[in-house]
């Protein structure tokens, strides 16, 4: 049911909206962010600078931003979806063409107070556009090939740009995030089944072609895959990060070495200890209990979002919530798989924990939209 | 756009179903992550913790202090000096240009050094220290330390470095240390872990090289916690190394200094030893060089100058130089003949100035001949024809056997590298090495220490000691190791008839003390210190031309061997002056001075010299560049 079809009188207005904020989500997000502060503090050798203090400021800003966005009615965001998508696309093109020449192949635009990565923004605006698209689209046409091709194109266009940067991690997140929105919107199983089958066949072909005259990948690309599958084969080269990450994680044990006692992350064995590999610090210093706690907080965030979506009779609100939850899920699932040696090192941060302003602010904006959908969800009498 | 309620209800249901499916899948995935985490952190924790410890704990080696080397009286010959140096590591060298410019103004770092640092940094690992400057003075070092804030990345370090306070005197005996090279490593059976320290100093020549294992000591260890760059975070446990053993040598630093000073200006060598114990008191070789140059890294120019010097400063001539002994060999021939019973001491041989053997004419050095001459006379006058006769009577095998008994052609067990064993030829040797049969002319040449015979100054000193004592004197250089006295190997009698020895010694006595002896002008006049010696002039060419008319490198070698006092021998001396001319004029005066210094334990008084020579001797002795004690020996208290 489209939003405008509901009786608006049942929707909270004015300051009373504050009461209808999904406070559980706010608490969970804050808890995750606090874990991030603690780990950044520890990684800096027990200091707020250079990471923990800026991260706290950004979280404060993000929290305000989230609540402000949440106060704005959801239909406004639905109407902005197309604009946001086009804007993100333009920014991607700007860094693609001007970033290369003028700024030495950077992926971000300096806004003065923060560096904005258009690809981060695209993750949210893509989800919003697809949610808007399926809100608009007649339900009967959802699985029609033509109407499936349009969102596929909308997904692949920014993905191609991001892939060219090159940023494999983000492009994968875009594809999977978009696909999940499509799936939730009710696109037929057959499409997903067919894609999965094709993917499986491709992988089989890629591997079976190895060593034959018609092999599909270059030798070095195969070697990279080998390194991922068995990091110990090249412990000082490409497998180094994975090996060191696993050592740090594994040495944590049940309860960890204790706050600020992690030797591996402290001693710079770990690459990117404050960004992509921050989970290893947590796992080393607080052990399995620390790691599983963070995982449960993440699960809580996803679950609260999905519950909110299922209770939301507004199709846009529900789909955008599911899409954002899925993107969030993909973030931490890929990052954790990576540090645990289950996925290749692709450069995806741990959401709300890794140091980085752009990612955190974009996520807070996204959760602002989730809040907006939650606050402004249509309420039926009885 | 209005939608039918059935449609919307249907789509809402579908959305819920798919959301539940998505949520379920996500939870399953998270569950899998949780299980993986549990597996790694709980089941495999031990294994990973072990890996983690290996990762961060490293054992660094602490170089031990190298053993010191003393002379027989306890004066330091080789010591370890505290040195100051400044290093920089690549990971800290972000402001290299600024740092180098600053160092140039502060301590005058040269452009060459700056270029070298830049080059070395380019090839160095991120945490390997690159030496900017070694051996800074205390002033320069403290200047650098005081200006540390302006010199980011520069770290001052204190280390031990080998120092030879007596400089040139012991260059050939003690040798020097230098950084271990891959060539050195390839030649070692067992590689001490210390060798992995970059530029670890090991003995490169002399006693330093041969006693390396004794002097080196054992590495200490320090367990450190370090990060991935190798930067040390903290030190966990330190176990100091065990310093190397100290060596005390049989050498006397004052005598050695006198020897080097007395031989200066010539390409010469001399050995003085105790005839009873075999202790080597001094073994000089000139020209010498300052071993400290090698420790500090000798420049190409200086090194090439040493290599190209025709006087060959680098080899240790006293043990590496092999010379035809010339007439100093005549005692061997005489004893061989006496022992073979082919001559008696009083039997005379007629010298006509030459002798004909196998169609060849062999000359005596005195063309006019010596007339009838007996054993002592033949030594006194150094008559060649007498020995040509003895060679024919006794045969080369007897002569060679006697030479070996007296220590010739033999390599001694001394801690000196590259020692020559000389050559004591016989028939077998010539067949094996020259592919020709021994001819009688070879015997005649050998009998006067020419031809194939080669000896080192060390061997001549040993021979002289054995002649003086009649016992098997073996040279000794190491007096004690870490306070433990080393055995004196000089041993039993040579089993040469004492009367025969006495005849030979009488001849040697007359060489120096008979007014017709060849070394009479180099006599000692103090009773109880009189010399018994033998001159030698070994030819390096065939043509008989006056020495003064040929280039230096074609002149004869001058030799002299002696022991004193003649009636109660204490010391034996051998002197070889390369291309010095005649043994009596060039070598004997030097030998006398060395012997007198050994006997007096100081610069000899003029009273020991013949009255007529005292003026010249005084001038000579006064001009010697001797080191007075306190010059260098006390220099090490400045650090």
HADDOCK unambig.tbl for C-alpha pairs under 7 A between the chains (distance, minus, plus):
assign (segid A and resid 1 and name CA) (segid B and resid 8 and name CA) 5.45 0.50 0.50
assign (segid A and resid 139 and name CA) (segid B and resid 11 and name CA) 6.99 0.50 0.50
assign (segid A and resid 184 and name CA) (segid B and resid 15 and name CA) 5.73 0.50 0.50
assign (segid A and resid 184 and name CA) (segid B and resid 18 and name CA) 5.37 0.50 0.50
assign (segid A and resid 184 and name CA) (segid B and resid 19 and name CA) 6.15 0.50 0.50
assign (segid A and resid 185 and name CA) (segid B and resid 15 and name CA) 6.29 0.50 0.50
assign (segid A and resid 186 and name CA) (segid B and resid 14 and name CA) 6.57 0.50 0.50
assign (segid A and resid 186 and name CA) (segid B and resid 15 and name CA) 6.64 0.50 0.50
assign (segid A and resid 247 and name CA) (segid B and resid 48 and name CA) 5.15 0.50 0.50
assign (segid A and resid 247 and name CA) (segid B and resid 51 and name CA) 6.54 0.50 0.50
assign (segid A and resid 247 and name CA) (segid B and resid 52 and name CA) 5.97 0.50 0.50
assign (segid A and resid 248 and name CA) (segid B and resid 52 and name CA) 6.74 0.50 0.50
assign (segid A and resid 249 and name CA) (segid B and resid 41 and name CA) 6.67 0.50 0.50
assign (segid A and resid 250 and name CA) (segid B and resid 40 and name CA) 4.99 0.50 0.50
assign (segid A and resid 250 and name CA) (segid B and resid 41 and name CA) 4.44 0.50 0.50
assign (segid A and resid 250 and name CA) (segid B and resid 44 and name CA) 6.55 0.50 0.50
assign (segid A and resid 250 and name CA) (segid B and resid 45 and name CA) 5.15 0.50 0.50
assign (segid A and resid 250 and name CA) (segid B and resid 48 and name CA) 5.13 0.50 0.50
assign (segid A and resid 250 and name CA) (segid B and resid 49 and name CA) 6.91 0.50 0.50
assign (segid A and resid 251 and name CA) (segid B and resid 41 and name CA) 6.53 0.50 0.50
assign (segid A and resid 251 and name CA) (segid B and resid 45 and name CA) 5.22 0.50 0.50
assign (segid A and resid 251 and name CA) (segid B and resid 48 and name CA) 4.78 0.50 0.50
assign (segid A and resid 251 and name CA) (segid B and resid 49 and name CA) 4.15 0.50 0.50
assign (segid A and resid 251 and name CA) (segid B and resid 52 and name CA) 6.59 0.50 0.50
assign (segid A and resid 252 and name CA) (segid B and resid 41 and name CA) 5.96 0.50 0.50
assign (segid A and resid 252 and name CA) (segid B and resid 45 and name CA) 6.85 0.50 0.50
assign (segid A and resid 253 and name CA) (segid B and resid 41 and name CA) 4.46 0.50 0.50
assign (segid A and resid 253 and name CA) (segid B and resid 42 and name CA) 5.21 0.50 0.50
assign (segid A and resid 253 and name CA) (segid B and resid 45 and name CA) 5.09 0.50 0.50
assign (segid A and resid 254 and name CA) (segid B and resid 41 and name CA) 6.35 0.50 0.50
assign (segid A and resid 254 and name CA) (segid B and resid 42 and name CA) 5.76 0.50 0.50
assign (segid A and resid 264 and name CA) (segid B and resid 52 and name CA) 6.71 0.50 0.50
assign (segid A and resid 267 and name CA) (segid B and resid 226 and name CA) 6.70 0.50 0.50
assign (segid A and resid 267 and name CA) (segid B and resid 227 and name CA) 4.34 0.50 0.50
assign (segid A and resid 267 and name CA) (segid B and resid 228 and name CA) 6.69 0.50 0.50
assign (segid A and resid 268 and name CA) (segid B and resid 227 and name CA) 5.50 0.50 0.50
assign (segid A and resid 268 and name CA) (segid B and resid 228 and name CA) 5.70 0.50 0.50
assign (segid A and resid 269 and name CA) (segid B and resid 227 and name CA) 6.10 0.50 0.50
assign (segid A and resid 269 and name CA) (segid B and resid 228 and name CA) 4.78 0.50 0.50
assign (segid A and resid 287 and name CA) (segid B and resid 41 and name CA) 6.86 0.50 0.50
assign (segid A and resid 288 and name CA) (segid B and resid 37 and name CA) 6.64 0.50 0.50
assign (segid A and resid 288 and name CA) (segid B and resid 38 and name CA) 6.29 0.50 0.50
assign (segid A and resid 288 and name CA) (segid B and resid 41 and name CA) 5.89 0.50 0.50
assign (segid A and resid 292 and name CA) (segid B and resid 34 and name CA) 6.27 0.50 0.50
assign (segid A and resid 306 and name CA) (segid B and resid 19 and name CA) 6.85 0.50 0.50
assign (segid A and resid 306 and name CA) (segid B and resid 23 and name CA) 6.99 0.50 0.50
assign (segid A and resid 310 and name CA) (segid B and resid 16 and name CA) 5.60 0.50 0.50
